[in-house]
Amino acid sequence: MKLLMIISPEARQGEIRELIGRHDVRAYTELTRVIGEGATGKHLGTHAWPGQSVIGLYT
């Protein structure tokens, strides 16, 4: 079994679901409202640092 993990902005969640659907991915788990900091800056879901991420685990 192979596992693909995608961390994406919450706003692109629908786009990621369409992508995995086109590739016959049958099983997945999504962790929503993920906060953190990385190369693109802080995503803390606050007024000062808006935005949150989604972690998708696909098999």
LINMODA-V459012 format. One record per residue. SS is DSSP state (~ for helix, > for strand, _ for the rest). PHI is phi as a letter, one per 40 degrees, with the letter a starting at -180 (999 if undefined). PSI is psi in whole degrees, 0 to 359 (* if undefined). Layout:
SS;PHI;PSI
SS;PHI;PSI
//
This chain:
_;999;141
_;b;150
_;b;133
>;b;126
>;b;128
>;b;127
>;b;120
>;b;161
>;c;146
~;d;326
~;c;342
~;b;10
~;d;316
~;c;320
~;c;318
~;c;318
~;c;319
~;c;318
~;c;312
~;c;329
~;c;324
~;c;343
_;b;22
_;f;35
_;c;123
_;b;337
_;b;134
>;a;161
>;b;136
>;b;131
>;b;115
>;c;168
>;f;47
>;c;133
_;b;155
>;i;191
>;a;138
>;a;206
_;c;331
_;c;5
>;h;191
>;c;140
>;b;87
_;b;1
_;g;25
_;b;173
_;c;319
_;c;321
_;b;80
_;c;168
_;g;149
_;b;168
>;b;172
>;b;136
>;b;124
>;b;130
>;b;118
>;b;136
_;b;*
//
